[in-house]
Amino acid sequence: MKTTPKPPRLGQTTAPTPQNATVTLSLSKNRYGTPQPQVDFFLPRGSSHRETSAMLYTFAASL
């Protein structure tokens, strides 16, 4: 009886986002007047550093 190894799991993973978190995307200008994207994360008061880091890593991985 032969068994074949399972392929590595390469796919999207999702992390739970904190409740009442807001992500705002905008186009602003840098000091030289060149347009650049800007991302603002607004988390509820009392959010832990661990939740904030998880949200930022998940967002960066989705890009």
All heavy atoms as a GROMACS GRO file, in nm:
protein
  484
    1MET      N    1   0.082  -0.116   0.000
    1MET     CA    2   0.000   0.000   0.000
    1MET      C    3   0.088   0.124   0.000
    1MET      O    4   0.170   0.142   0.088
    1MET     CB    5  -0.085  -0.004   0.126
    1MET     CG    6  -0.198   0.090   0.118
    1MET     SD    7  -0.340   0.055   0.218
    1MET     CE    8  -0.298   0.058   0.382
    2LYS      N    9   0.072   0.206  -0.103
    2LYS     CA   10   0.152   0.327  -0.113
    2LYS      C   11   0.072   0.448  -0.065
    2LYS      O   12  -0.048   0.457  -0.089
    2LYS     CB   13   0.194   0.353  -0.257
    2LYS     CG   14   0.300   0.260  -0.308
    2LYS     CD   15   0.345   0.304  -0.444
    2LYS     CE   16   0.458   0.218  -0.493
    2LYS     NZ   17   0.505   0.260  -0.623
    3THR      N   18   0.140   0.534   0.001
    3THR     CA   19   0.077   0.660   0.040
    3THR      C   20   0.154   0.774  -0.022
    3THR      O   21   0.276   0.769  -0.034
    3THR     CB   22   0.075   0.677   0.193
    3THR    OG1   23   0.209   0.677   0.240
    3THR    CG2   24  -0.003   0.566   0.260
    4THR      N   25   0.083   0.872  -0.064
    4THR     CA   26   0.149   0.989  -0.121
    4THR      C   27   0.148   1.099  -0.017
    4THR      O   28   0.050   1.118   0.056
    4THR     CB   29   0.075   1.039  -0.247
    4THR    OG1   30  -0.060   1.067  -0.213
    4THR    CG2   31   0.078   0.933  -0.356
    5PRO      N   32   0.258   1.172  -0.007
    5PRO     CA   33   0.263   1.280   0.092
    5PRO      C   34   0.166   1.392   0.054
    5PRO      O   35   0.142   1.419  -0.063
    5PRO     CB   36   0.408   1.328   0.087
    5PRO     CG   37   0.458   1.284  -0.046
    5PRO     CD   38   0.381   1.161  -0.082
    6LYS      N   39   0.110   1.454   0.153
    6LYS     CA   40   0.019   1.564   0.129
    6LYS      C   41   0.099   1.687   0.087
    6LYS      O   42   0.208   1.712   0.140
    6LYS     CB   43  -0.060   1.597   0.256
    6LYS     CG   44  -0.158   1.489   0.294
    6LYS     CD   45  -0.237   1.531   0.415
    6LYS     CE   46  -0.336   1.424   0.453
    6LYS     NZ   47  -0.413   1.462   0.572
    7PRO      N   48   0.047   1.763  -0.008
    7PRO     CA   49   0.120   1.884  -0.047
    7PRO      C   50   0.116   1.987   0.066
    7PRO      O   51   0.025   1.985   0.149
    7PRO     CB   52   0.040   1.935  -0.169
    7PRO     CG   53  -0.095   1.876  -0.154
    7PRO     CD   54  -0.076   1.745  -0.083
    8PRO      N   55   0.217   2.073   0.072
    8PRO     CA   56   0.216   2.175   0.177
    8PRO      C   57   0.096   2.266   0.161
    8PRO      O   58   0.051   2.293   0.051
    8PRO     CB   59   0.348   2.250   0.156
    8PRO     CG   60   0.388   2.220   0.018
    8PRO     CD   61   0.329   2.088  -0.018
    9ARG      N   62   0.045   2.311   0.271
    9ARG     CA   63  -0.072   2.399   0.269
    9ARG      C   64  -0.029   2.542   0.240
    9ARG      O   65   0.025   2.610   0.325
    9ARG     CB   66  -0.145   2.393   0.402
    9ARG     CG   67  -0.205   2.256   0.428
    9ARG     CD   68  -0.285   2.261   0.551
    9ARG     NE   69  -0.399   2.350   0.526
    9ARG     CZ   70  -0.517   2.338   0.581
    9ARG    NH1   71  -0.537   2.244   0.667
    9ARG    NH2   72  -0.613   2.421   0.552
   10LEU      N   73  -0.051   2.581   0.118
   10LEU     CA   74  -0.021   2.718   0.078
   10LEU      C   75  -0.153   2.783   0.041
   10LEU      O   76  -0.212   2.753  -0.061
   10LEU     CB   77   0.074   2.722  -0.042
   10LEU     CG   78   0.211   2.660  -0.020
   10LEU    CD1   79   0.290   2.660  -0.149
   10LEU    CD2   80   0.286   2.733   0.087
   11GLY      N   81  -0.199   2.870   0.121
   11GLY     CA   82  -0.326   2.935   0.095
   11GLY      C   83  -0.344   3.053   0.187
   11GLY      O   84  -0.255   3.089   0.263
   12GLN      N   85  -0.458   3.109   0.179
   12GLN     CA   86  -0.485   3.225   0.261
   12GLN      C   87  -0.525   3.182   0.401
   12GLN      O   88  -0.595   3.084   0.420
   12GLN     CB   89  -0.597   3.308   0.201
   12GLN     CG   90  -0.560   3.377   0.073
   12GLN     CD   91  -0.672   3.468   0.025
   12GLN    OE1   92  -0.783   3.461   0.073
   12GLN    NE2   93  -0.640   3.554  -0.067
   13THR      N   94  -0.476   3.254   0.495
   13THR     CA   95  -0.519   3.235   0.633
   13THR      C   96  -0.585   3.364   0.677
   13THR      O   97  -0.550   3.473   0.631
   13THR     CB   98  -0.400   3.205   0.726
   13THR    OG1   99  -0.308   3.313   0.720
   13THR    CG2  100  -0.331   3.077   0.686
   14THR      N  101  -0.679   3.351   0.763
   14THR     CA  102  -0.748   3.469   0.811
   14THR      C  103  -0.731   3.481   0.960
   14THR      O  104  -0.735   3.381   1.032
   14THR     CB  105  -0.898   3.464   0.777
   14THR    OG1  106  -0.953   3.346   0.834
   14THR    CG2  107  -0.921   3.462   0.627
   15ALA      N  108  -0.711   3.599   1.005
   15ALA     CA  109  -0.704   3.626   1.147
   15ALA      C  110  -0.827   3.706   1.184
   15ALA      O  111  -0.873   3.790   1.106
   15ALA     CB  112  -0.578   3.705   1.181
   16PRO      N  113  -0.881   3.680   1.299
   16PRO     CA  114  -1.000   3.756   1.337
   16PRO      C  115  -0.965   3.903   1.356
   16PRO      O  116  -0.863   3.936   1.415
   16PRO     CB  117  -1.042   3.692   1.469
   16PRO     CG  118  -0.921   3.623   1.520
   16PRO     CD  119  -0.839   3.587   1.401
   17THR      N  120  -1.047   3.988   1.302
   17THR     CA  121  -1.023   4.131   1.318
   17THR      C  122  -1.094   4.178   1.444
   17THR      O  123  -1.201   4.128   1.479
   17THR     CB  124  -1.077   4.210   1.198
   17THR    OG1  125  -1.215   4.181   1.183
   17THR    CG2  126  -1.003   4.174   1.071
   18PRO      N  127  -1.034   4.270   1.514
   18PRO     CA  128  -1.098   4.321   1.634
   18PRO      C  129  -1.232   4.386   1.601
   18PRO      O  130  -1.249   4.445   1.494
   18PRO     CB  131  -0.999   4.426   1.687
   18PRO     CG  132  -0.872   4.401   1.617
   18PRO     CD  133  -0.905   4.332   1.489
   19GLN      N  134  -1.326   4.374   1.691
   19GLN     CA  135  -1.455   4.437   1.669
   19GLN      C  136  -1.438   4.588   1.672
   19GLN      O  137  -1.355   4.642   1.743
   19GLN     CB  138  -1.554   4.393   1.776
   19GLN     CG  139  -1.588   4.247   1.769
   19GLN     CD  140  -1.685   4.206   1.878
   19GLN    OE1  141  -1.713   4.284   1.966
   19GLN    NE2  142  -1.733   4.085   1.869
   20ASN      N  143  -1.516   4.654   1.591
   20ASN     CA  144  -1.516   4.800   1.582
   20ASN      C  145  -1.385   4.857   1.529
   20ASN      O  146  -1.351   4.971   1.558
   20ASN     CB  147  -1.550   4.865   1.716
   20ASN     CG  148  -1.686   4.823   1.766
   20ASN    OD1  149  -1.777   4.801   1.688
   20ASN    ND2  150  -1.699   4.808   1.896
   21ALA      N  151  -1.309   4.779   1.455
   21ALA     CA  152  -1.186   4.829   1.393
   21ALA      C  153  -1.222   4.891   1.259
   21ALA      O  154  -1.308   4.843   1.188
   21ALA     CB  155  -1.086   4.718   1.373
   22THR      N  156  -1.154   5.000   1.225
   22THR     CA  157  -1.181   5.070   1.101
   22THR      C  158  -1.050   5.087   1.024
   22THR      O  159  -0.949   5.125   1.081
   22THR     CB  160  -1.240   5.211   1.128
   22THR    OG1  161  -1.353   5.196   1.211
   22THR    CG2  162  -1.278   5.280   1.001
   23VAL      N  163  -1.055   5.057   0.894
   23VAL     CA  164  -0.940   5.076   0.806
   23VAL      C  165  -0.980   5.181   0.703
   23VAL      O  166  -1.080   5.166   0.635
   23VAL     CB  167  -0.900   4.945   0.735
   23VAL    CG1  168  -0.783   4.969   0.640
   23VAL    CG2  169  -0.867   4.838   0.835
   24THR      N  170  -0.903   5.287   0.696
   24THR     CA  171  -0.931   5.395   0.602
   24THR      C  172  -0.817   5.406   0.502
   24THR      O  173  -0.701   5.421   0.541
   24THR     CB  174  -0.945   5.529   0.677
   24THR    OG1  175  -1.043   5.515   0.779
   24THR    CG2  176  -0.985   5.640   0.583
   25LEU      N  177  -0.850   5.397   0.374
   25LEU     CA  178  -0.752   5.412   0.267
   25LEU      C  179  -0.771   5.549   0.203
   25LEU      O  180  -0.884   5.588   0.173
   25LEU     CB  181  -0.770   5.304   0.161
   25LEU     CG  182  -0.757   5.161   0.208
   25LEU    CD1  183  -0.798   5.066   0.098
   25LEU    CD2  184  -0.617   5.132   0.254
   26SER      N  185  -0.664   5.620   0.183
   26SER     CA  186  -0.674   5.752   0.120
   26SER      C  187  -0.550   5.778   0.037
   26SER      O  188  -0.449   5.710   0.048
   26SER     CB  189  -0.693   5.861   0.226
   26SER     OG  190  -0.582   5.864   0.313
   27LEU      N  191  -0.561   5.878  -0.048
   27LEU     CA  192  -0.447   5.920  -0.129
   27LEU      C  193  -0.405   6.058  -0.080
   27LEU      O  194  -0.480   6.154  -0.090
   27LEU     CB  195  -0.487   5.924  -0.277
   27LEU     CG  196  -0.374   5.944  -0.376
   27LEU    CD1  197  -0.273   5.830  -0.368
   27LEU    CD2  198  -0.428   5.954  -0.517
   28SER      N  199  -0.287   6.065  -0.024
   28SER     CA  200  -0.238   6.192   0.027
   28SER      C  201  -0.114   6.231  -0.051
   28SER      O  202  -0.074   6.163  -0.145
   28SER     CB  203  -0.206   6.179   0.176
   28SER     OG  204  -0.105   6.083   0.196
   29LYS      N  205  -0.054   6.341  -0.014
   29LYS     CA  206   0.068   6.388  -0.081
   29LYS      C  207   0.181   6.393   0.020
   29LYS      O  208   0.160   6.429   0.136
   29LYS     CB  209   0.046   6.526  -0.141
   29LYS     CG  210  -0.052   6.524  -0.256
   29LYS     CD  211  -0.063   6.659  -0.321
   29LYS     CE  212  -0.162   6.653  -0.436
   29LYS     NZ  213  -0.172   6.780  -0.506
   30ASN      N  214   0.299   6.356  -0.026
   30ASN     CA  215   0.415   6.366   0.062
   30ASN      C  216   0.467   6.510   0.061
   30ASN      O  217   0.409   6.598  -0.002
   30ASN     CB  218   0.523   6.264   0.024
   30ASN     CG  219   0.580   6.287  -0.114
   30ASN    OD1  220   0.556   6.389  -0.178
   30ASN    ND2  221   0.656   6.190  -0.163
   31ARG      N  222   0.577   6.534   0.126
   31ARG     CA  223   0.625   6.672   0.138
   31ARG      C  224   0.672   6.732   0.006
   31ARG      O  225   0.691   6.852  -0.005
   31ARG     CB  226   0.735   6.679   0.242
   31ARG     CG  227   0.857   6.596   0.209
   31ARG     CD  228   0.958   6.606   0.319
   31ARG     NE  229   1.064   6.507   0.301
   31ARG     CZ  230   1.169   6.501   0.378
   31ARG    NH1  231   1.182   6.584   0.478
   31ARG    NH2  232   1.259   6.410   0.355
   32TYR      N  233   0.692   6.648  -0.096
   32TYR     CA  234   0.733   6.697  -0.227
   32TYR      C  235   0.615   6.714  -0.322
   32TYR      O  236   0.633   6.752  -0.436
   32TYR     CB  237   0.836   6.603  -0.290
   32TYR     CG  238   0.958   6.584  -0.202
   32TYR    CD1  239   0.981   6.463  -0.138
   32TYR    CD2  240   1.047   6.689  -0.180
   32TYR    CE1  241   1.091   6.446  -0.057
   32TYR    CE2  242   1.157   6.672  -0.098
   32TYR     CZ  243   1.178   6.551  -0.037
   32TYR     OH  244   1.287   6.534   0.044
   33GLY      N  245   0.494   6.681  -0.274
   33GLY     CA  246   0.375   6.696  -0.357
   33GLY      C  247   0.340   6.575  -0.441
   33GLY      O  248   0.246   6.580  -0.519
   34THR      N  249   0.414   6.467  -0.423
   34THR     CA  250   0.387   6.345  -0.498
   34THR      C  251   0.276   6.266  -0.428
   34THR      O  252   0.282   6.244  -0.308
   34THR     CB  253   0.513   6.257  -0.505
   34THR    OG1  254   0.620   6.335  -0.559
   34THR    CG2  255   0.490   6.134  -0.593
   35PRO      N  256   0.173   6.221  -0.503
   35PRO     CA  257   0.068   6.143  -0.439
   35PRO      C  258   0.120   6.009  -0.388
   35PRO      O  259   0.203   5.946  -0.452
   35PRO     CB  260  -0.034   6.120  -0.550
   35PRO     CG  261   0.003   6.213  -0.659
   35PRO     CD  262   0.146   6.248  -0.643
   36GLN      N  263   0.072   5.969  -0.272
   36GLN     CA  264   0.109   5.840  -0.216
   36GLN      C  265  -0.008   5.785  -0.135
   36GLN      O  266  -0.083   5.861  -0.075
   36GLN     CB  267   0.233   5.850  -0.128
   36GLN     CG  268   0.215   5.930  -0.002
   36GLN     CD  269   0.343   5.938   0.079
   36GLN    OE1  270   0.451   5.914   0.028
   36GLN    NE2  271   0.331   5.970   0.205
   37PRO      N  272  -0.026   5.654  -0.137
   37PRO     CA  273  -0.136   5.596  -0.061
   37PRO      C  274  -0.108   5.603   0.089
   37PRO      O  275   0.007   5.600   0.133
   37PRO     CB  276  -0.141   5.451  -0.109
   37PRO     CG  277  -0.006   5.424  -0.163
   37PRO     CD  278   0.048   5.555  -0.212
   38GLN      N  279  -0.215   5.613   0.165
   38GLN     CA  280  -0.204   5.618   0.310
   38GLN      C  281  -0.310   5.526   0.370
   38GLN      O  282  -0.424   5.525   0.326
   38GLN     CB  283  -0.225   5.760   0.360
   38GLN     CG  284  -0.217   5.776   0.508
   38GLN     CD  285  -0.231   5.921   0.552
   38GLN    OE1  286  -0.218   6.012   0.471
   38GLN    NE2  287  -0.256   5.942   0.678
   39VAL      N  288  -0.271   5.448   0.468
   39VAL     CA  289  -0.363   5.357   0.537
   39VAL      C  290  -0.367   5.396   0.683
   39VAL      O  291  -0.263   5.408   0.748
   39VAL     CB  292  -0.317   5.210   0.523
   39VAL    CG1  293  -0.411   5.117   0.594
   39VAL    CG2  294  -0.302   5.171   0.378
   40ASP      N  295  -0.488   5.416   0.734
   40ASP     CA  296  -0.506   5.448   0.876
   40ASP      C  297  -0.586   5.336   0.940
   40ASP      O  298  -0.691   5.295   0.888
   40ASP     CB  299  -0.582   5.580   0.893
   40ASP     CG  300  -0.502   5.700   0.844
   40ASP    OD1  301  -0.380   5.701   0.864
   40ASP    OD2  302  -0.564   5.790   0.785
   41PHE      N  303  -0.537   5.285   1.052
   41PHE     CA  304  -0.606   5.183   1.128
   41PHE      C  305  -0.656   5.247   1.257
   41PHE      O  306  -0.578   5.305   1.332
   41PHE     CB  307  -0.512   5.067   1.165
   41PHE     CG  308  -0.467   4.987   1.047
   41PHE    CD1  309  -0.346   5.011   0.986
   41PHE    CD2  310  -0.548   4.887   0.997
   41PHE    CE1  311  -0.305   4.937   0.878
   41PHE    CE2  312  -0.507   4.811   0.888
   41PHE     CZ  313  -0.386   4.837   0.828
   42PHE      N  314  -0.784   5.237   1.281
   42PHE     CA  315  -0.842   5.287   1.404
   42PHE      C  316  -0.897   5.168   1.481
   42PHE      O  317  -0.989   5.101   1.436
   42PHE     CB  318  -0.954   5.388   1.375
   42PHE     CG  319  -0.905   5.511   1.305
   42PHE    CD1  320  -0.921   5.526   1.169
   42PHE    CD2  321  -0.840   5.612   1.376
   42PHE    CE1  322  -0.875   5.638   1.104
   42PHE    CE2  323  -0.794   5.725   1.312
   42PHE     CZ  324  -0.810   5.739   1.176
   43LEU      N  325  -0.836   5.142   1.596
   43LEU     CA  326  -0.878   5.030   1.680
   43LEU      C  327  -0.946   5.084   1.804
   43LEU      O  328  -0.918   5.196   1.848
   43LEU     CB  329  -0.756   4.946   1.720
   43LEU     CG  330  -0.678   4.885   1.603
   43LEU    CD1  331  -0.549   4.821   1.654
   43LEU    CD2  332  -0.762   4.782   1.533
   44PRO      N  333  -1.036   5.006   1.860
   44PRO     CA  334  -1.104   5.053   1.981
   44PRO      C  335  -1.006   5.070   2.097
   44PRO      O  336  -0.903   5.002   2.103
   44PRO     CB  337  -1.207   4.945   2.010
   44PRO     CG  338  -1.165   4.826   1.934
   44PRO     CD  339  -1.082   4.875   1.819
   45ARG      N  340  -1.040   5.159   2.186
   45ARG     CA  341  -0.957   5.183   2.304
   45ARG      C  342  -0.945   5.054   2.384
   45ARG      O  343  -1.043   4.981   2.400
   45ARG     CB  344  -1.020   5.291   2.390
   45ARG     CG  345  -0.933   5.336   2.505
   45ARG     CD  346  -0.994   5.452   2.577
   45ARG     NE  347  -1.006   5.570   2.492
   45ARG     CZ  348  -0.912   5.663   2.479
   45ARG    NH1  349  -0.799   5.650   2.544
   45ARG    NH2  350  -0.931   5.767   2.403
   46GLY      N  351  -0.826   5.023   2.428
   46GLY     CA  352  -0.803   4.902   2.505
   46GLY      C  353  -0.759   4.783   2.422
   46GLY      O  354  -0.743   4.674   2.475
   47SER      N  355  -0.738   4.803   2.290
   47SER     CA  356  -0.690   4.693   2.206
   47SER      C  357  -0.548   4.657   2.247
   47SER      O  358  -0.466   4.745   2.274
   47SER     CB  359  -0.692   4.733   2.059
   47SER     OG  360  -0.822   4.757   2.015
   48SER      N  361  -0.520   4.529   2.250
   48SER     CA  362  -0.388   4.485   2.292
   48SER      C  363  -0.287   4.499   2.177
   48SER      O  364  -0.324   4.509   2.060
   48SER     CB  365  -0.392   4.340   2.339
   48SER     OG  366  -0.417   4.254   2.231
   49HIS      N  367  -0.162   4.499   2.213
   49HIS     CA  368  -0.055   4.504   2.114
   49HIS      C  369  -0.060   4.381   2.024
   49HIS      O  370  -0.034   4.388   1.904
   49HIS     CB  371   0.081   4.512   2.184
   49HIS     CG  372   0.197   4.504   2.091
   49HIS    ND1  373   0.228   4.605   2.004
   49HIS    CD2  374   0.287   4.405   2.068
   49HIS    CE1  375   0.334   4.570   1.932
   49HIS    NE2  376   0.372   4.450   1.970
   50ARG      N  377  -0.098   4.269   2.081
   50ARG     CA  378  -0.106   4.144   2.005
   50ARG      C  379  -0.214   4.152   1.896
   50ARG      O  380  -0.194   4.108   1.784
   50ARG     CB  381  -0.136   4.029   2.101
   50ARG     CG  382  -0.123   3.895   2.041
   50ARG     CD  383  -0.139   3.792   2.148
   50ARG     NE  384  -0.097   3.664   2.097
   50ARG     CZ  385  -0.080   3.558   2.170
   50ARG    NH1  386  -0.100   3.564   2.299
   50ARG    NH2  387  -0.041   3.445   2.117
   51GLU      N  388  -0.330   4.209   1.929
   51GLU     CA  389  -0.437   4.227   1.830
   51GLU      C  390  -0.394   4.322   1.720
   51GLU      O  391  -0.421   4.299   1.602
   51GLU     CB  392  -0.563   4.282   1.896
   51GLU     CG  393  -0.635   4.185   1.987
   51GLU     CD  394  -0.750   4.250   2.059
   51GLU    OE1  395  -0.744   4.369   2.090
   51GLU    OE2  396  -0.849   4.179   2.082
   52THR      N  397  -0.328   4.430   1.759
   52THR     CA  398  -0.282   4.528   1.661
   52THR      C  399  -0.180   4.467   1.566
   52THR      O  400  -0.190   4.484   1.445
   52THR     CB  401  -0.219   4.650   1.734
   52THR    OG1  402  -0.314   4.701   1.827
   52THR    CG2  403  -0.181   4.758   1.637
   53SER      N  404  -0.084   4.395   1.619
   53SER     CA  405   0.018   4.331   1.535
   53SER      C  406  -0.044   4.228   1.442
   53SER      O  407  -0.009   4.221   1.324
   53SER     CB  408   0.124   4.263   1.623
   53SER     OG  409   0.196   4.359   1.695
   54ALA      N  410  -0.138   4.149   1.493
   54ALA     CA  411  -0.203   4.048   1.410
   54ALA      C  412  -0.278   4.114   1.295
   54ALA      O  413  -0.273   4.065   1.181
   54ALA     CB  414  -0.297   3.964   1.494
   55MET      N  415  -0.345   4.223   1.321
   55MET     CA  416  -0.419   4.292   1.216
   55MET      C  417  -0.324   4.350   1.110
   55MET      O  418  -0.349   4.339   0.991
   55MET     CB  419  -0.503   4.404   1.275
   55MET     CG  420  -0.594   4.470   1.176
   55MET     SD  421  -0.699   4.588   1.258
   55MET     CE  422  -0.785   4.654   1.118
   56LEU      N  423  -0.215   4.408   1.154
   56LEU     CA  424  -0.119   4.465   1.059
   56LEU      C  425  -0.052   4.357   0.975
   56LEU      O  426  -0.035   4.374   0.853
   56LEU     CB  427  -0.013   4.548   1.132
   56LEU     CG  428  -0.065   4.676   1.196
   56LEU    CD1  429   0.045   4.740   1.280
   56LEU    CD2  430  -0.114   4.773   1.092
   57TYR      N  431  -0.013   4.246   1.036
   57TYR     CA  432   0.049   4.136   0.960
   57TYR      C  433  -0.049   4.075   0.861
   57TYR      O  434  -0.012   4.040   0.750
   57TYR     CB  435   0.104   4.029   1.055
   57TYR     CG  436   0.238   4.065   1.114
   57TYR    CD1  437   0.255   4.077   1.251
   57TYR    CD2  438   0.349   4.086   1.032
   57TYR    CE1  439   0.377   4.110   1.306
   57TYR    CE2  440   0.472   4.119   1.085
   57TYR     CZ  441   0.485   4.130   1.222
   57TYR     OH  442   0.607   4.163   1.275
   58THR      N  443  -0.174   4.061   0.901
   58THR     CA  444  -0.275   4.006   0.812
   58THR      C  445  -0.297   4.098   0.694
   58THR      O  446  -0.307   4.054   0.578
   58THR     CB  447  -0.408   3.984   0.885
   58THR    OG1  448  -0.382   3.898   0.996
   58THR    CG2  449  -0.512   3.922   0.796
   59PHE      N  450  -0.302   4.227   0.720
   59PHE     CA  451  -0.320   4.325   0.611
   59PHE      C  452  -0.201   4.321   0.516
   59PHE      O  453  -0.218   4.320   0.395
   59PHE     CB  454  -0.339   4.465   0.669
   59PHE     CG  455  -0.358   4.570   0.564
   59PHE    CD1  456  -0.480   4.581   0.497
   59PHE    CD2  457  -0.256   4.656   0.531
   59PHE    CE1  458  -0.498   4.677   0.401
   59PHE    CE2  459  -0.274   4.752   0.434
   59PHE     CZ  460  -0.395   4.763   0.367
   60ALA      N  461  -0.080   4.318   0.570
   60ALA     CA  462   0.040   4.314   0.485
   60ALA      C  463   0.046   4.185   0.403
   60ALA      O  464   0.085   4.188   0.285
   60ALA     CB  465   0.165   4.326   0.573
   61ALA      N  466   0.005   4.075   0.461
   61ALA     CA  467   0.007   3.947   0.388
   61ALA      C  468  -0.094   3.946   0.275
   61ALA      O  469  -0.073   3.884   0.172
   61ALA     CB  470  -0.020   3.832   0.484
   62SER      N  471  -0.205   4.017   0.292
   62SER     CA  472  -0.307   4.020   0.188
   62SER      C  473  -0.264   4.103   0.069
   62SER      O  474  -0.318   4.088  -0.040
   62SER     CB  475  -0.439   4.072   0.243
   62SER     OG  476  -0.430   4.209   0.274
   63LEU      N  477  -0.168   4.193   0.089
   63LEU     CA  478  -0.119   4.274  -0.022
   63LEU      C  479  -0.033   4.191  -0.112
   63LEU      O  480  -0.023   4.202  -0.226
   63LEU     CB  481  -0.038   4.393   0.029
   63LEU     CG  482  -0.117   4.496   0.106
   63LEU    CD1  483  -0.024   4.606   0.154
   63LEU    CD2  484  -0.227   4.556   0.023
   0.00000   0.00000   0.00000
